[in-house]
Amino acid sequence: MKKVYIMSQVDEDKCIGDKICENVCPTGAIKVVKRKARVDESRCAACLKCLDMCNEGALRMVPRKQPLTMGVDPLDVDQDELQALCRRARFDPEDAICLCTLTTAKEVAAAILKGAKTPEEVTLMTGIRTSCGMWCMAPILRLLKARGLDIVPPKGYRWYDVDANLWDISEAVSKKYPEYCFEEDKKFYDEDMLDNLISMLT
């Protein structure tokens, strides 16, 4: 659970409408209309990305009248569905998939099961991507795609597609480099042997 006490505000005299702020906003809170940025107060997570990227100094942070609460309780959704979605995305539900906010795979999965269909909606519901935002897009995309959603980045947005993982390695590559034991590792994971091995060692 995250509480946000400030929000972004635009100085229209300085704003040139270049859309940089719009393109870096992780919740879709900023839209440029008639060459001026507009902030949707209900969506601003105060991540400071717009402030950092605006070369004109047209943005500043101001106090909110009421704090914005971000967070999803994974217990609010069907636990079998949650486990299955995490499994399809190859995550343990307890995995922290955003190291800055410590958002877990089960929180993102719960947001998706509650209706989030885009990274912006996931961010608004959970608070993930509201800090550095460098590594957590790939896990979000993996979970959205595991749900069967076709995700296409909007023009100009700084999105990076799903990161390479064990299950993206083709059989041809596995055969070419047998010394890396890719297929064996897949088998260990799929049979829960890796989990059993870890539990024996701890």
Backbone torsions as a table, in degrees:
resi	resn	phi	psi	omega
1	MET	NA	132.4	-179.7
2	LYS	-128.8	135.5	175.7
3	LYS	-110.7	133.0	-178.3
4	VAL	-112.9	122.7	-174.2
5	TYR	-106.6	-6.7	178.8
6	ILE	-128.3	169.8	178.4
7	MET	-153.0	164.1	-178.9
8	SER	-80.6	143.5	176.6
9	GLN	-134.8	140.5	-174.8
10	VAL	-100.3	135.6	169.6
11	ASP	-94.8	101.7	-173.9
12	GLU	-63.8	-25.5	178.7
13	ASP	-67.3	-28.7	-179.2
14	LYS	-95.7	-23.0	-174.9
15	CYS	-68.9	131.5	178.1
16	ILE	-108.9	2.3	175.4
17	GLY	67.7	34.3	-177.5
18	ASP	-80.4	-5.9	175.2
19	LYS	72.1	7.4	178.2
20	ILE	-62.5	-43.5	179.6
21	CYS	-62.6	-40.5	178.5
22	GLU	-61.7	-41.0	-175.8
23	ASN	-73.5	-21.8	-179.7
24	VAL	-100.9	-6.6	-177.1
25	CYS	-70.5	119.3	-175.6
26	PRO	-75.8	-12.5	-179.9
27	THR	-111.1	-1.7	-176.9
28	GLY	72.3	26.8	-177.2
29	ALA	-76.3	-22.1	-175.9
30	ILE	-110.5	128.6	174.3
31	LYS	-131.2	139.4	177.2
32	VAL	-93.1	122.2	-179.4
33	VAL	-125.2	123.2	-178.7
34	LYS	52.1	47.1	174.9
35	ARG	66.4	19.0	175.6
36	LYS	-132.9	135.4	178.2
37	ALA	-72.0	140.5	177.0
38	ARG	-125.7	136.4	-178.6
39	VAL	-108.4	126.0	173.2
40	ASP	-85.1	106.2	-174.7
41	GLU	-57.6	-32.0	-176.6
42	SER	-72.5	-10.7	-177.1
43	ARG	-116.2	-10.1	-175.1
44	CYS	-73.8	120.7	-178.3
45	ALA	-97.6	6.0	179.2
46	ALA	53.8	45.5	-179.6
47	CYS	-80.0	-15.1	178.4
48	LEU	75.2	3.7	-179.6
49	LYS	-63.2	-41.6	179.3
50	CYS	-63.7	-42.0	179.4
51	LEU	-61.9	-43.8	-179.5
52	ASP	-65.9	-34.1	-172.1
53	MET	-93.1	-13.3	-176.9
54	CYS	-80.7	108.6	-179.8
55	ASN	-72.5	-15.6	-177.9
56	GLU	-89.5	-9.3	-176.9
57	GLY	66.9	33.7	-175.4
58	ALA	-89.6	2.2	-178.4
59	LEU	-124.5	147.2	174.5
60	ARG	-148.8	163.3	179.0
61	MET	-99.9	135.6	179.6
62	VAL	-129.8	156.3	179.6
63	PRO	-66.0	146.3	173.4
64	ARG	-85.7	151.3	174.0
65	LYS	-71.0	-40.3	176.5
66	GLN	-130.6	138.9	179.9
67	PRO	-67.2	148.8	174.3
68	LEU	-94.3	126.7	179.4
69	THR	-101.1	128.6	178.7
70	MET	-121.8	130.9	178.8
71	GLY	160.2	147.3	178.8
72	VAL	-127.8	133.8	175.6
73	ASP	-89.5	113.6	-179.1
74	PRO	-59.5	-20.8	179.9
75	LEU	-75.1	-9.1	179.6
76	ASP	-79.4	-4.9	-179.2
77	VAL	-120.6	165.6	178.4
78	ASP	-60.5	122.6	-174.1
79	GLN	-69.6	-31.7	177.0
80	ASP	-66.9	-41.5	177.5
81	GLU	-64.6	-41.4	180.0
82	LEU	-62.1	-47.3	179.3
83	GLN	-61.4	-42.2	-178.2
84	ALA	-65.5	-40.5	179.7
85	LEU	-65.3	-44.4	178.1
86	CYS	-62.6	-39.9	-179.3
87	ARG	-64.0	-42.7	179.4
88	ARG	-63.5	-32.8	178.7
89	ALA	-85.0	-1.9	179.4
90	ARG	65.5	43.6	174.6
91	PHE	-122.6	145.7	163.5
92	ASP	-76.6	134.8	-179.0
93	PRO	-54.7	-28.0	-178.1
94	GLU	-84.9	-6.8	-179.8
95	ASP	-58.7	131.5	171.2
96	ALA	-80.6	110.3	-176.1
97	ILE	-98.9	-1.5	170.5
98	CYS	-133.4	106.6	-173.9
99	LEU	-72.3	-22.4	178.4
100	CYS	-74.2	-43.5	-176.7
101	THR	-100.2	-8.0	-176.7
102	LEU	58.9	29.1	174.9
103	THR	-70.2	134.0	-177.0
104	THR	-95.8	163.6	177.3
105	ALA	-59.5	-37.5	-178.1
106	LYS	-68.0	-29.9	177.4
107	GLU	-69.7	-43.4	178.2
108	VAL	-66.9	-41.9	177.7
109	ALA	-60.2	-41.4	179.1
110	ALA	-63.4	-41.2	178.5
111	ALA	-61.7	-41.3	179.2
112	ILE	-66.3	-42.3	178.1
113	LEU	-66.6	-24.1	177.0
114	LYS	-87.5	2.0	172.9
115	GLY	121.2	-4.9	178.6
116	ALA	-66.6	128.9	-176.8
117	LYS	-119.7	-5.3	-179.4
118	THR	-135.1	160.6	175.2
119	PRO	-58.4	-35.3	179.2
120	GLU	-63.3	-42.2	179.1
121	GLU	-66.8	-39.1	176.8
122	VAL	-62.0	-45.0	-179.9
123	THR	-61.8	-46.1	-179.1
124	LEU	-61.6	-36.3	-178.3
125	MET	-78.8	-33.8	-171.7
126	THR	-110.9	-28.3	-175.2
127	GLY	94.5	-4.9	176.7
128	ILE	-62.2	151.7	-179.4
129	ARG	71.8	11.9	-177.8
130	THR	-98.0	11.7	173.3
131	SER	-119.5	-114.4	-175.8
132	CYS	-68.3	-37.6	177.6
133	GLY	69.6	16.6	-174.6
134	MET	-84.0	-40.2	-170.2
135	TRP	-111.6	-16.3	-169.1
136	CYS	-85.2	-10.2	177.7
137	MET	-64.4	-41.8	-177.9
138	ALA	-60.4	-46.6	176.7
139	PRO	-62.7	-36.5	177.2
140	ILE	-62.1	-46.1	-180.0
141	LEU	-63.5	-37.6	177.7
142	ARG	-61.3	-42.6	-180.0
143	LEU	-70.1	-40.3	177.6
144	LEU	-63.3	-43.5	179.5
145	LYS	-68.2	-34.1	176.6
146	ALA	-65.2	-23.7	176.2
147	ARG	-81.9	-8.6	178.8
148	GLY	93.4	14.4	-179.2
149	LEU	-90.6	135.0	179.1
150	ASP	-92.2	110.7	-172.9
151	ILE	-105.5	124.1	177.6
152	VAL	-123.5	125.0	-178.7
153	PRO	-67.4	137.3	175.1
154	PRO	-62.2	152.9	-178.6
155	LYS	-57.7	130.2	176.9
156	GLY	87.9	-11.2	-177.1
157	TYR	-76.6	149.2	179.7
158	ARG	-91.0	74.9	176.5
159	TRP	-110.0	147.2	172.5
160	TYR	-123.8	136.4	-174.5
161	ASP	-69.2	178.0	-175.7
162	VAL	-52.2	134.8	178.6
163	ASP	-72.5	153.8	178.4
164	ALA	-67.2	135.3	176.3
165	ASN	-139.8	179.0	-173.9
166	LEU	-52.6	-38.0	-174.7
167	TRP	-82.6	-6.0	174.5
168	ASP	-87.7	-10.2	-178.8
169	ILE	-79.8	122.8	-176.4
170	SER	-71.5	161.2	177.9
171	GLU	-62.5	-35.5	179.4
172	ALA	-61.8	-42.8	178.9
173	VAL	-67.6	-40.0	178.5
174	SER	-59.1	-42.6	-179.7
175	LYS	-69.4	-34.5	-178.9
176	LYS	-69.1	-31.3	-178.2
177	TYR	-125.3	67.3	-175.6
178	PRO	-64.0	-22.5	-178.0
179	GLU	-64.3	-17.3	179.3
180	TYR	-88.7	-8.8	173.1
181	CYS	55.8	39.1	-179.0
182	PHE	-59.1	-46.9	-177.0
183	GLU	-65.9	-37.6	177.3
184	GLU	-63.9	-41.2	178.4
185	ASP	-62.9	-41.3	177.0
186	LYS	-59.3	-43.4	-179.1
187	LYS	-63.6	-44.0	177.6
188	PHE	-55.9	-46.7	-177.9
189	TYR	-64.7	-49.4	-175.5
190	ASP	-63.0	-26.9	-179.3
191	GLU	-95.8	10.3	-179.3
192	ASP	62.3	14.4	-179.5
193	MET	-68.7	-32.0	178.8
194	LEU	-64.7	-42.7	177.5
195	ASP	-61.9	-41.8	-179.9
196	ASN	-65.2	-40.0	179.4
197	LEU	-63.3	-45.0	-179.9
198	ILE	-62.1	-42.5	-178.8
199	SER	-65.8	-31.8	178.4
200	MET	-70.9	-31.6	-176.4
201	LEU	-83.8	-14.9	-177.2
202	THR	-103.8	NA	NA
